Amino acid sequence: MEMKMQWPRLISDKRFGLEDYHDPRKNGIRTDFRRDYDRLVFSSPFRRLQNKTQVFPLPGSIFVHNRLTHSMEVACVGKSMADEIATGLRARYAGADWLEAFNHIGDIVAAACLAHDLGNPPFGHSGEKAISTFFSEGAGKALQPQLSEAEWADLTHFEGNANAFRVLTHQFKGRRRGGFAMTYSTLASIVKYPFESRLASKNKFGFFTSEKADFEKVAAELGLLPLPGPGGETRYARHPLVYIVEAADDICYEVMDIEDAHKLKILSTREVIDAFLSFFPPERQDKMREVMDMVTDPNEKIAYLRSCVVGILVQRCAEAFLANEDDILAGTMQGPLLDHIPDLERQGYARCNDLSWSKIYRSGDVVDIELAGNRIITFLLEKLTEAVIHPELNYSRLLMAKFPDQYDVQAPTLFGRIQAVLDHVSAMTDVYALDLYRRLNGILIQNS
């Protein structure tokens, strides 16, 4: 008999770290899933996303997306998609005594969408690459003999998604047990790659060695299906709601990057109109052109088309989820939801993706940010790692005074001290990382 995950178990409002206080009978206007969302909005790590690069350099006169605005838009798109899916699931399971569990899907997905980038370092994806290559190619490579295979894999495949799970669950010094004390379902819904770093593909994995037991606890509570790796590594089927979070993230990334590129004049109005219209059949295109003719502002035309593209992709991804629900619950679903939408929309998305890679991600401004980010992060890692390895040195003592108190720079293991460095660096905003880089290089010295 084929094993499948079960919805009543997958939707759990038990809080990580506060299990002893869980009361399933409690009532209130705000559900625990809504509390997750609110808790994230008011948190410092979430606020810091406003000064972290999404793709383009943080703005001068033209305001493009940063990690904060991106996360908020992903939450909006994810909730819309989840609500549409919940409507279909309620009809499919009509009569079940646990049907109200589907009422919470929208809030769970919205909270997970807000949290999905909390672990990303400064300077966009180039920041992740700079951290992993510091250990695989740079000065950090000398530390390999002193670390276990699993610890070394964590460092050389550093991944923002795994770091987000750590940010949310780890008990930092002076902080409460369970980290953010999020619900189990929200935590599971942010882990796109539910396996350890030794199984990493293209640097993607779901949790560090230090949080492995925590994820296993979440997986056991929710009934995620174990899928052992070839060498006995820890691996699970995704929580079903991960597919919604992933689709919302991918939609916003692709569509909003193109809109930003248009505002920055990297892409022409004609290029973007043609790309966005390609999602629709000819008869719908004719009506959309009539609407665009009502305004003369090119940015307004693109904003209208963007809303149409997001709307159709939300609808198609919701349909794909419902059509593939059995495979999702069985852990046999292959690829993201966007791989399972109809040909017309899938080809439109592929066209946008090709346009992004050919014109956006290799543009001068984006490459400049990657180069600067790599240099800054590599320098900070060199200095801060040296400090925690050799704390007896005078310069080390001065540097360690720059660490916030919650990071355990005196952890009993080398891996723990390195993680304290990565916790500090990955939490930095672009502005703070640049400022610290300048200070340590003697470029910026202020009078007291």
Summary of the structure (lengths in Angstrom):
residues: 448
radius of gyration: 22.7
end to end distance: 71.6
largest distance: 72.7
contacts: 1513
relative contact order: 0.13
helix: 64%
strand: 3%
